[in-house]
């Protein structure tokens, strides 16, 4: 992206404006492929949207029906294990990451657990639990995003 913008203009302010969405692709413009920068510029060409009340408003609105049905949404904790007995979920063991948490793992009982972890991460964890000599895997490679 940087090389293209350098060839386009020497105006640093204009280059900065054209790189305004570099945070969306997770690297510095000098390291980013041109097509990613241009794809994002095209994506936002007709404008963008943002929820009234900020991005946390999405979480709050999703949390209300869960709480109304007795569910809980827990944050600031790394899930160490989804516990199960006989194929049924019994809860999760978490390691809290909050400043006042103490940092000790603890078990949270639950009849149902909804995970937002990447399916690729889950598959990698599950595949590591299986003895690989008991299954045949051909041309299969998990590539994390």
DSSP file (Angstrom, degrees, kcal/mol; ACC not computed):
  #  RESIDUE AA STRUCTURE BP1 BP2  ACC     N-H-->O    O-->H-N    N-H-->O    O-->H-N    TCO  KAPPA ALPHA  PHI   PSI    X-CA   Y-CA   Z-CA
    1    1 A X     >        0   0    0      0, 0.0     4,-2.5     0, 0.0     5,-0.2   0.000 360.0 360.0 360.0 -43.8    0.0    0.0    0.0
    2    2 A X  H  >  +     0   0    0     27,-1.3     4,-2.8    30,-0.3     5,-0.2   0.922 360.0  51.0 -61.0 -45.6    2.8    2.4    0.9
    3    3 A X  H  > S+     0   0    0      1,-0.2     4,-1.8     2,-0.2    -1,-0.2   0.908 111.3  48.7 -59.9 -41.8    4.7    1.9   -2.4
    4    4 A X  H  > S+     0   0    0      2,-0.2     4,-1.4     1,-0.2    -1,-0.2   0.939 113.1  46.3 -63.8 -47.1    1.5    2.6   -4.3
    5    5 A X  H  X S+     0   0    0     -4,-2.5     4,-2.7     1,-0.2    -2,-0.2   0.869 109.7  54.6 -66.0 -35.9    0.6    5.8   -2.4
    6    6 A X  H  < S+     0   0    0     -4,-2.8    -1,-0.2     1,-0.2    -2,-0.2   0.873 110.8  46.2 -62.9 -35.7    4.2    7.0   -2.6
    7    7 A X  H  < S+     0   0    0     -4,-1.8    -1,-0.2    -5,-0.2    -2,-0.2   0.751 114.4  49.6 -76.6 -22.8    4.0    6.7   -6.4
    8    8 A X  H  < S-     0   0    0     -4,-1.4     2,-0.3     1,-0.3    -2,-0.2   0.896 125.8 -12.7 -82.0 -44.2    0.6    8.4   -6.4
    9    9 A X     <  -     0   0    0     -4,-2.7    -1,-0.3    -5,-0.1     6,-0.0  -0.994  38.4-146.1-157.7 152.9    1.4   11.5   -4.3
   10   10 A X        +     0   0    0     -2,-0.3     2,-0.8    -3,-0.1     3,-0.1   0.410  68.7 115.0 -98.9  -0.7    4.0   12.9   -2.0
   11   11 A X     >  -     0   0    0      1,-0.2     4,-2.2     2,-0.1     5,-0.2  -0.601  51.6-164.1 -73.7 107.3    1.3   14.7    0.0
   12   12 A X  H  > S+     0   0    0     -2,-0.8     4,-2.2     1,-0.2    -1,-0.2   0.831  86.3  55.0 -65.7 -33.5    1.6   13.0    3.4
   13   13 A X  H  > S+     0   0    0      2,-0.2     4,-2.1     1,-0.2    -1,-0.2   0.912 109.1  47.5 -66.6 -40.6   -1.8   14.2    4.6
   14   14 A X  H  > S+     0   0    0      2,-0.2     4,-2.4     1,-0.2    -2,-0.2   0.905 111.1  51.4 -65.8 -41.3   -3.5   12.7    1.5
   15   15 A X  H  X S+     0   0    0     -4,-2.2     4,-1.0     1,-0.2    -1,-0.2   0.900 109.1  51.6 -60.5 -40.2   -1.7    9.4    2.1
   16   16 A X  H >< S+     0   0    0     -4,-2.2     3,-0.5     1,-0.2    -2,-0.2   0.917 109.6  48.8 -63.0 -43.4   -2.8    9.4    5.7
   17   17 A X  H >< S+     0   0    0     -4,-2.1     3,-1.4     1,-0.2    -2,-0.2   0.899 109.9  51.4 -63.8 -40.8   -6.5   10.0    4.6
   18   18 A X  H 3< S+     0   0    0     -4,-2.4     3,-0.2     1,-0.3    -1,-0.2   0.680 112.0  48.2 -71.3 -16.3   -6.2    7.1    2.1
   19   19 A X  T X< S+     0   0    0     -4,-1.0     3,-2.2    -3,-0.5    -1,-0.3   0.195  74.9 118.9-102.8  14.1   -4.8    4.9    4.8
   20   20 A X  T <  S+     0   0    0     -3,-1.4     3,-0.4     1,-0.3    -1,-0.2   0.760  75.8  46.4 -56.9 -28.1   -7.5    5.8    7.3
   21   21 A X  T >  S+     0   0    0     -3,-0.2     3,-1.9     1,-0.2     4,-0.4   0.128  71.9 116.3-103.2  22.2   -8.8    2.2    7.6
   22   22 A X  G X > +     0   0    0     -3,-2.2     3,-1.4     1,-0.3     5,-0.8   0.802  67.8  67.5 -62.0 -25.8   -5.5    0.4    8.0
   23   23 A X  G > 5S+     0   0    0     -3,-0.4     3,-0.6     1,-0.3    -1,-0.3   0.731  89.2  66.5 -63.8 -21.1   -6.5   -0.7   11.5
   24   24 A X  G < 5S+     0   0    0     -3,-1.9    -1,-0.3     1,-0.2    -2,-0.2   0.686 102.4  45.0 -74.7 -17.9   -9.2   -2.9    9.9
   25   25 A X  G < 5S-     0   0    0     -3,-1.4    -1,-0.2    -4,-0.4    -2,-0.2   0.328 105.9-123.5-113.9  10.5   -6.6   -5.2    8.2
   26   26 A X  T < 5S+     0   0    0     -3,-0.6     2,-0.3    -4,-0.3    -3,-0.1   0.616  74.8  75.3  72.7  18.3   -4.3   -5.6   11.2
   27   27 A X  S   <S-     0   0    0     -5,-0.8    -2,-0.2     0, 0.0    -1,-0.1  -0.967  85.3 -84.1-150.9 168.6   -0.9   -4.4    9.9
   28   28 A X    >>  -     0   0    0     -2,-0.3     3,-2.0     1,-0.1     4,-0.9  -0.446  39.5-117.5 -73.8 147.9    0.9   -1.2    9.0
   29   29 A X  G >4 S+     0   0    0      1,-0.3   -27,-1.3     2,-0.2     3,-0.5   0.826 114.1  61.7 -56.0 -32.4    0.3    0.3    5.6
   30   30 A X  G 34 S+     0   0    0      1,-0.2    -1,-0.3   -29,-0.2   -27,-0.1   0.715 112.5  37.8 -68.3 -17.3    3.9   -0.1    4.7
   31   31 A X  G <4 S+     0   0    0     -3,-2.0    -1,-0.2     2,-0.1     2,-0.2   0.489  97.3 102.1-106.4  -6.8    3.5   -3.9    5.2
   32   32 A X  S << S-     0   0    0     -4,-0.9   -30,-0.3    -3,-0.5     2,-0.1  -0.551  74.8-114.8 -86.7 141.3    0.0   -4.3    3.7
   33   33 A X    >>  -     0   0    0     -2,-0.2     4,-1.4     1,-0.1     3,-0.7  -0.435  26.1-122.2 -66.3 146.3   -0.8   -5.6    0.2
   34   34 A X  H 3> S+     0   0    0      1,-0.2     4,-2.5     2,-0.2     5,-0.3   0.885 107.7  60.9 -57.7 -42.5   -2.3   -3.0   -2.1
   35   35 A X  H 3> S+     0   0    0      1,-0.2     4,-2.2     2,-0.2    -1,-0.2   0.824 101.7  53.3 -61.1 -31.2   -5.4   -5.1   -2.8
   36   36 A X  H <> S+     0   0    0     -3,-0.7     4,-2.1     2,-0.2    -1,-0.2   0.946 110.6  45.8 -68.7 -46.7   -6.4   -5.1    0.9
   37   37 A X  H  X S+     0   0    0     -4,-1.4     4,-2.1     1,-0.2    -2,-0.2   0.915 116.1  45.7 -60.7 -43.3   -6.2   -1.3    1.2
   38   38 A X  H  X S+     0   0    0     -4,-2.5     4,-2.4     1,-0.2    -1,-0.2   0.871 109.6  54.8 -69.7 -36.2   -8.1   -0.8   -2.0
   39   39 A X  H  X S+     0   0    0     -4,-2.2     4,-2.3    -5,-0.3    -1,-0.2   0.903 110.2  46.8 -63.1 -40.2  -10.7   -3.4   -1.0
   40   40 A X  H  X S+     0   0    0     -4,-2.1     4,-2.1     2,-0.2    -2,-0.2   0.894 110.0  52.2 -69.8 -39.4  -11.4   -1.5    2.2
   41   41 A X  H  < S+     0   0    0     -4,-2.1     4,-0.4     1,-0.2    -2,-0.2   0.932 113.1  45.5 -60.5 -43.7  -11.6    1.9    0.5
   42   42 A X  H >< S+     0   0    0     -4,-2.4     3,-0.9     1,-0.2     4,-0.4   0.892 108.8  56.9 -65.5 -38.9  -14.1    0.4   -1.9
   43   43 A X  H 3< S+     0   0    0     -4,-2.3     3,-0.4     1,-0.2    -1,-0.2   0.891 114.8  36.8 -58.6 -41.3  -16.0   -1.3    1.0
   44   44 A X  T >< S+     0   0    0     -4,-2.1     3,-2.1     1,-0.2    -1,-0.2   0.381  86.8 104.3 -93.4   4.0  -16.5    2.1    2.7
   45   45 A X  T <  S+     0   0    0     -3,-0.9    -1,-0.2    -4,-0.4    -2,-0.1   0.837  86.1  41.6 -56.6 -36.8  -17.0    4.1   -0.5
   46   46 A X  T 3  S-     0   0    0     -4,-0.4    -1,-0.3    -3,-0.4     2,-0.1   0.276 127.3 -92.0 -95.7  11.3  -20.8    4.4    0.1
   47   47 A X    <   -     0   0    0     -3,-2.1    -1,-0.4     2,-0.0     2,-0.3  -0.318  37.9-106.5 105.2 170.9  -20.4    5.0    3.8
   48   48 A X        -     0   0    0     -2,-0.1     2,-0.3    -3,-0.1    -4,-0.0  -0.768  19.5-130.5-130.1 175.4  -20.3    2.9    6.9
   49   49 A X        -     0   0    0     -2,-0.3     2,-0.3     2,-0.0    -2,-0.0  -0.938  16.2-178.4-129.9 153.4  -22.6    2.2    9.8
   50   50 A X        -     0   0    0     -2,-0.3     3,-0.1     4,-0.0     4,-0.0  -0.972  36.0-104.2-149.1 135.5  -22.1    2.1   13.5
   51   51 A X    >   -     0   0    0     -2,-0.3     3,-2.2     1,-0.1     2,-0.3  -0.324  36.7-109.7 -65.7 139.9  -24.7    1.2   16.2
   52   52 A X  T 3  S+     0   0    0      1,-0.3    -1,-0.1     3,-0.1     0, 0.0  -0.538 110.6  30.0 -65.1 126.1  -26.3    4.1   18.1
   53   53 A X  T 3  S-     0   0    0     -2,-0.3    -1,-0.3    -3,-0.1     3,-0.2   0.352 124.0 -89.4 100.6  -3.8  -24.9    3.7   21.6
   54   54 A X    X   -     0   0    0     -3,-2.2     3,-1.4     1,-0.2     4,-0.5  -0.139  55.5 -58.9  90.3 173.1  -21.6    2.2   20.4
   55   55 A X  T >> S+     0   0    0      1,-0.3     3,-1.0     2,-0.2     4,-0.9   0.791 128.4  65.5 -66.2 -27.4  -20.5   -1.4   19.8
   56   56 A X  H 3> S+     0   0    0      1,-0.2     4,-2.4    -3,-0.2    -1,-0.3   0.739  87.7  71.3 -66.8 -19.8  -21.2   -2.4   23.4
   57   57 A X  H <> S+     0   0    0     -3,-1.4     4,-2.5     1,-0.2    -1,-0.2   0.851  92.7  56.3 -63.1 -34.0  -24.9   -1.7   22.6
   58   58 A X  H <> S+     0   0    0     -3,-1.0     4,-2.0    -4,-0.5    -1,-0.2   0.936 108.9  45.7 -61.3 -46.7  -24.9   -4.9   20.4
   59   59 A X  H  X S+     0   0    0     -4,-0.9     4,-2.2     1,-0.2    -2,-0.2   0.922 112.4  50.6 -63.0 -44.7  -23.7   -6.9   23.4
   60   60 A X  H  X S+     0   0    0     -4,-2.4     4,-1.6     1,-0.2    -1,-0.2   0.918 111.0  48.2 -61.2 -43.9  -26.2   -5.4   25.8
   61   61 A X  H  X S+     0   0    0     -4,-2.5     4,-0.7     1,-0.2    -1,-0.2   0.849 114.1  46.5 -67.6 -33.3  -29.1   -6.0   23.4
   62   62 A X  H  X S+     0   0    0     -4,-2.0     4,-0.8    -5,-0.2    -1,-0.2   0.811 109.6  55.6 -75.0 -30.0  -28.0   -9.6   22.9
   63   63 A X  H  X S+     0   0    0     -4,-2.2     4,-2.9    -5,-0.2     5,-0.3   0.822  93.0  70.7 -72.5 -31.5  -27.5  -10.1   26.6
   64   64 A X  H  X S+     0   0    0     -4,-1.6     4,-2.3     1,-0.2    -1,-0.2   0.924 100.9  41.5 -56.6 -52.1  -31.1   -9.1   27.6
   65   65 A X  H  X S+     0   0    0     -4,-0.7     4,-0.8     1,-0.2    -1,-0.2   0.835 114.8  53.1 -67.6 -28.5  -32.9  -12.1   26.2
   66   66 A X  H ><>S+     0   0    0     -4,-0.8     5,-2.7     2,-0.2     3,-0.7   0.947 112.0  44.2 -67.5 -47.3  -30.2  -14.5   27.5
   67   67 A X  H ><5S+     0   0    0     -4,-2.9     3,-1.9     1,-0.2    -2,-0.2   0.865 107.0  60.4 -64.1 -36.4  -30.5  -13.0   31.0
   68   68 A X  H 3<5S+     0   0    0     -4,-2.3    -1,-0.2     1,-0.3    -2,-0.2   0.752 106.1  48.5 -63.9 -22.5  -34.3  -13.1   30.8
   69   69 A X  T <<5S-     0   0    0     -4,-0.8    -1,-0.3    -3,-0.7    -2,-0.2   0.197 128.7 -95.9-102.3  15.2  -34.1  -16.9   30.3
   70   70 A X  T < 5S+     0   0    0     -3,-1.9    -3,-0.2     1,-0.3    -2,-0.1   0.501  81.3 134.7  88.4   4.2  -31.7  -17.3   33.3
   71   71 A X      < -     0   0    0     -5,-2.7     2,-0.4    -6,-0.2    -1,-0.3  -0.358  41.0-146.7 -83.9 166.8  -28.5  -17.3   31.3
   72   72 A X        -     0   0    0     -2,-0.1     2,-0.6     2,-0.0    -1,-0.0  -0.985   4.7-150.0-133.6 144.1  -25.3  -15.5   32.1
   73   73 A X        -     0   0    0     -2,-0.4     2,-0.4   -10,-0.0   -10,-0.0  -0.971  19.2-167.8-113.5 120.7  -22.7  -13.9   29.9
   74   74 A X        +     0   0    0     -2,-0.6     2,-0.2     3,-0.0     3,-0.2  -0.902   7.9 176.9-112.9 136.8  -19.3  -13.9   31.5
   75   75 A X        +     0   0    0     -2,-0.4    23,-0.1     1,-0.2    22,-0.1  -0.751  52.8  49.2-128.0 176.2  -16.3  -11.9   30.2
   76   76 A X  S    S+     0   0    0     -2,-0.2    21,-3.0     1,-0.2    22,-0.8   0.873  88.1 102.8  59.3  41.4  -12.7  -11.3   31.2
   77   77 A X  E     -A   96   0A   0     19,-0.3     2,-0.5    20,-0.2    19,-0.3  -0.970  65.7-134.5-150.7 136.4  -11.9  -15.0   31.6
   78   78 A X  E     -A   95   0A   0     17,-2.7    17,-2.7    -2,-0.3     2,-0.6  -0.796  26.1-127.7 -89.9 127.5  -10.1  -17.4   29.5
   79   79 A X  E     +A   94   0A   0     -2,-0.5    15,-0.3    15,-0.2     3,-0.1  -0.642  27.1 179.8 -76.2 120.8  -11.9  -20.7   29.2
   80   80 A X  E     -     0   0A   0     13,-2.9     2,-0.3    -2,-0.6    14,-0.2   0.788  66.3  -4.3 -88.3 -32.6   -9.5  -23.5   30.1
   81   81 A X  E     -A   93   0A   0     12,-1.6    12,-2.7     2,-0.0     2,-0.7  -0.968  52.5-134.8-162.4 140.7  -11.9  -26.4   29.6
   82   82 A X  E     -A   92   0A   0     -2,-0.3    10,-0.3    10,-0.2     2,-0.2  -0.918  40.6-141.0 -94.3 113.3  -15.5  -27.2   28.7
   83   83 A X  E     +A   91   0A   0      8,-2.2     7,-2.5    -2,-0.7     8,-1.2  -0.504  26.8 172.9 -81.8 142.9  -16.3  -29.8   31.3
   84   84 A X  E     -A   89   0A   0      5,-0.3     2,-0.4    -2,-0.2     5,-0.2  -0.991  21.4-161.2-147.3 153.4  -18.4  -32.8   30.4
   85   85 A X  E >  S-A   88   0A   0      3,-2.6     3,-1.6    -2,-0.3    -2,-0.0  -0.979  82.7 -11.1-136.0 122.7  -19.5  -36.1   31.9
   86   86 A X  T 3  S-     0   0    0     -2,-0.4     3,-0.1     1,-0.3    -1,-0.1   0.819 130.3 -53.0  60.2  32.3  -20.8  -38.9   29.7
   87   87 A X  T 3  S+     0   0    0      1,-0.3     2,-0.4     0, 0.0    -1,-0.3   0.467 115.7 113.6  83.1   1.2  -21.0  -36.6   26.7
   88   88 A X  E <  S-A   85   0A   0     -3,-1.6    -3,-2.6    24,-0.0    -1,-0.3  -0.901  71.0-116.7-108.9 134.9  -23.1  -34.0   28.5
   89   89 A X  E     +A   84   0A   0     -2,-0.4    -5,-0.3    22,-0.3     3,-0.1  -0.459  30.4 176.1 -67.6 134.7  -21.7  -30.5   29.3
   90   90 A X  E     -     0   0A   0     -7,-2.5    20,-2.0     1,-0.4     2,-0.3   0.526  56.0 -74.7-114.0 -14.0  -21.5  -29.8   33.1
   91   91 A X  E     -AB  83 109A   0     -8,-1.2    -8,-2.2    18,-0.3    -1,-0.4  -0.973  50.8 -74.6 151.8-163.2  -19.9  -26.4   32.9
   92   92 A X  E     -AB  82 108A   0     16,-2.2    16,-3.2    -2,-0.3     2,-0.5  -0.966  20.0-139.3-133.3 149.2  -16.6  -24.6   32.2
   93   93 A X  E     -AB  81 107A   0    -12,-2.7   -13,-2.9    -2,-0.3   -12,-1.6  -0.951  33.9-174.7-104.8 124.5  -13.3  -24.1   34.0
   94   94 A X  E     -AB  79 106A   0     12,-2.7    12,-2.1    -2,-0.5     2,-0.5  -0.824  28.4-144.0-122.1 157.1  -12.1  -20.5   33.5
   95   95 A X  E     -A   78   0A   0    -17,-2.7   -17,-2.7    -2,-0.3    10,-0.2  -0.959  30.9-135.2-116.1 107.5   -9.1  -18.5   34.4
   96   96 A X  E     -A   77   0A   0     -2,-0.5   -19,-0.3     8,-0.5   -20,-0.1  -0.322  19.5-172.2 -65.5 144.8  -10.2  -14.9   35.2
   97   97 A X        +     0   0    0    -21,-3.0   -20,-0.2   -22,-0.1    -1,-0.1   0.389  43.3 119.0-116.9  -0.4   -8.2  -12.1   33.7
   98   98 A X  S >  S-     0   0    0    -22,-0.8     3,-1.6   -23,-0.1     4,-0.3  -0.279  75.3-112.3 -66.7 155.4   -9.7   -9.1   35.5
   99   99 A X  T 3  S+     0   0    0      1,-0.3     3,-0.3     2,-0.1    -1,-0.1   0.818 116.0  36.7 -58.7 -35.5   -7.5   -6.9   37.7
  100  100 A X  T 3  S+     0   0    0      1,-0.2    -1,-0.3     2,-0.0    -2,-0.1   0.099  89.8 100.1-105.4  22.0   -9.2   -8.0   40.9
  101  101 A X  S <  S-     0   0    0     -3,-1.6     3,-0.5     1,-0.1    -1,-0.2   0.727  80.3-131.2 -84.6 -22.5   -9.9  -11.6   40.0
  102  102 A X        -     0   0    0     -4,-0.3    -1,-0.1    -3,-0.3    -3,-0.1   0.170  35.6-113.1  88.2 -20.2   -7.0  -13.3   41.9
  103  103 A X  S    S+     0   0    0     -5,-0.2     2,-0.4     1,-0.2    -1,-0.2   0.667  70.1 138.0  69.3  18.8   -6.1  -15.3   38.7
  104  104 A X        -     0   0    0     -3,-0.5    -8,-0.5    -9,-0.0    -1,-0.2  -0.835  56.3-114.6-100.1 133.9   -7.1  -18.7   40.1
  105  105 A X        +     0   0    0     -2,-0.4     2,-0.3   -10,-0.2   -10,-0.2  -0.311  40.0 177.9 -61.5 144.4   -9.0  -21.2   37.8
  106  106 A X  E     -B   94   0A   0    -12,-2.1   -12,-2.7     2,-0.0     2,-0.4  -0.990  27.5-113.5-148.8 159.0  -12.5  -22.0   38.9
  107  107 A X  E     -B   93   0A   0     -2,-0.3     2,-0.5   -14,-0.2   -14,-0.2  -0.730  19.0-164.9 -94.5 134.1  -15.4  -24.1   37.8
  108  108 A X  E     -B   92   0A   0    -16,-3.2   -16,-2.2    -2,-0.4     2,-0.1  -0.967  20.4-136.4-117.2 112.6  -18.7  -22.6   36.6
  109  109 A X  E     +B   91   0A   0     -2,-0.5   -18,-0.3   -18,-0.2     2,-0.3  -0.424  34.3 161.4 -69.3 141.6  -21.6  -25.1   36.4
  110  110 A X        -     0   0    0    -20,-2.0     3,-0.1    -2,-0.1    -2,-0.0  -0.965  40.8-151.4-159.6 142.6  -23.8  -24.9   33.4
  111  111 A X  S    S+     0   0    0     -2,-0.3     2,-0.4     1,-0.2   -22,-0.3   0.777  93.5  26.6 -82.7 -29.3  -26.2  -27.1   31.5
  112  112 A X        -     0   0    0    -22,-0.1     2,-0.4   -24,-0.1    -1,-0.2  -0.992  66.9-167.0-135.2 142.2  -25.5  -25.3   28.2
  113  113 A X        -     0   0    0     -2,-0.4     2,-0.6    -3,-0.1   -24,-0.0  -0.998   5.0-161.2-130.1 129.6  -22.4  -23.5   27.0
  114  114 A X        -     0   0    0     -2,-0.4     2,-0.4     2,-0.0    -2,-0.0  -0.957  14.1-161.6-109.8 120.5  -22.2  -21.3   24.0
  115  115 A X        -     0   0    0     -2,-0.6    -2,-0.0     1,-0.1     0, 0.0  -0.832  19.6-168.2-104.6 138.8  -18.7  -20.7   22.8
  116  116 A X        +     0   0    0     -2,-0.4    -1,-0.1     2,-0.0     3,-0.1   0.193  49.3 126.9-104.8  14.1  -17.6  -17.9   20.5
  117  117 A X  S    S-     0   0    0      1,-0.1    -2,-0.1     2,-0.1     5,-0.0  -0.348  73.7 -87.3 -68.3 152.8  -14.2  -19.5   19.9
  118  118 A X     >  -     0   0    0      1,-0.1     4,-2.3     4,-0.0     5,-0.2  -0.314  27.3-132.0 -59.1 138.6  -13.1  -20.0   16.3
  119  119 A X  H  > S+     0   0    0      1,-0.2     4,-2.7     2,-0.2     5,-0.2   0.833 109.0  57.6 -62.0 -31.2  -14.2  -23.3   14.8
  120  120 A X  H  > S+     0   0    0      2,-0.2     4,-2.1     1,-0.2    -1,-0.2   0.902 106.8  47.0 -67.4 -40.5  -10.6  -23.8   13.6
  121  121 A X  H  > S+     0   0    0      2,-0.2     4,-2.4     1,-0.2    -2,-0.2   0.930 112.9  49.4 -64.9 -44.7   -9.3  -23.5   17.2
  122  122 A X  H  X S+     0   0    0     -4,-2.3     4,-2.9     1,-0.2     5,-0.2   0.928 111.2  49.0 -60.7 -46.0  -11.9  -25.9   18.4
  123  123 A X  H  X S+     0   0    0     -4,-2.7     4,-3.0     1,-0.2    -1,-0.2   0.900 110.2  51.4 -61.7 -40.9  -11.1  -28.4   15.7
  124  124 A X  H  X S+     0   0    0     -4,-2.1     4,-1.7     2,-0.2    -1,-0.2   0.923 112.3  46.1 -62.5 -44.1   -7.4  -28.2   16.4
  125  125 A X  H  X S+     0   0    0     -4,-2.4     4,-0.8     2,-0.2    -2,-0.2   0.939 115.7  45.7 -62.6 -47.4   -8.0  -28.8   20.1
  126  126 A X  H >X S+     0   0    0     -4,-2.9     4,-0.9     1,-0.2     3,-0.8   0.894 110.4  53.3 -65.0 -40.3  -10.4  -31.7   19.4
  127  127 A X  H >< S+     0   0    0     -4,-3.0     3,-0.5     1,-0.3    -1,-0.2   0.851 104.3  56.4 -64.9 -33.2   -8.1  -33.3   16.8
  128  128 A X  H 3< S+     0   0    0     -4,-1.7    -1,-0.3     1,-0.2    -2,-0.2   0.737 102.4  56.9 -69.5 -21.5   -5.2  -33.2   19.4
  129  129 A X  H << S+     0   0    0     -4,-0.8     2,-0.3    -3,-0.8    -1,-0.2   0.748  94.5  80.0 -78.5 -24.0   -7.4  -35.3   21.8
  130  130 A X  S << S-     0   0    0     -4,-0.9     2,-0.7    -3,-0.5     5,-0.1  -0.647  91.3-114.3 -88.4 137.7   -7.9  -38.1   19.2
  131  131 A X    >   -     0   0    0     -2,-0.3     3,-2.1     1,-0.2     4,-0.4  -0.598  26.1-147.9 -69.1 114.9   -5.2  -40.6   18.7
  132  132 A X  G >  S+     0   0    0     -2,-0.7     3,-1.0     1,-0.3    -1,-0.2   0.738  90.9  65.1 -63.4 -23.8   -4.2  -39.8   15.2
  133  133 A X  G 3  S+     0   0    0      1,-0.2    -1,-0.3     3,-0.1    -2,-0.1   0.628  95.6  60.1 -74.9  -9.5   -3.3  -43.4   14.3
  134  134 A X  G <  S+     0   0    0     -3,-2.1     2,-0.3     2,-0.0    -1,-0.2   0.572 106.2  49.0 -91.4 -10.5   -6.9  -44.4   14.8
  135  135 A X  S <  S-     0   0    0     -3,-1.0     2,-0.6    -4,-0.4     0, 0.0  -0.920  77.2-128.8-128.3 156.0   -8.2  -42.1   12.0
  136  136 A X        -     0   0    0     -2,-0.3     2,-0.5     2,-0.0    -3,-0.1  -0.908  23.7-175.6-106.2 121.3   -7.2  -41.5    8.5
  137  137 A X        -     0   0    0     -2,-0.6     2,-0.4    -5,-0.1     3,-0.1  -0.971   2.8-175.6-119.0 120.9   -6.6  -37.8    7.6
  138  138 A X        -     0   0    0     -2,-0.5     3,-0.1     1,-0.2    -2,-0.0  -0.964  67.4 -15.2-120.4 132.0   -5.8  -37.0    4.0
  139  139 A X  S    S+     0   0    0     -2,-0.4     2,-0.5     1,-0.2    -1,-0.2   0.852  94.3 140.6  50.2  42.3   -4.9  -33.6    2.6
  140  140 A X        +     0   0    0     -3,-0.1     2,-0.4     2,-0.0    -1,-0.2  -0.965  18.2 160.5-120.5 123.6   -6.2  -31.9    5.8
  141  141 A X        -     0   0    0     -2,-0.5     2,-0.5    -3,-0.1    -3,-0.0  -0.971  31.7-138.2-142.9 126.5   -4.5  -29.0    7.4
  142  142 A X        -     0   0    0     -2,-0.4     2,-0.6   -22,-0.0    -2,-0.0  -0.731  19.5-167.4 -84.1 126.0   -6.0  -26.6    9.9
  143  143 A X        -     0   0    0     -2,-0.5   -23,-0.1     2,-0.0     2,-0.1  -0.939  13.2-141.2-117.1 109.7   -4.9  -23.0    9.1
  144  144 A X              0   0    0     -2,-0.6    -2,-0.0     1,-0.1     0, 0.0  -0.395 360.0 360.0 -68.6 147.5   -5.7  -20.5   11.8
  145  145 A X              0   0    0     -2,-0.1    -1,-0.1     0, 0.0    -2,-0.0   0.446 360.0 360.0 -83.2 360.0   -6.8  -17.1   10.6
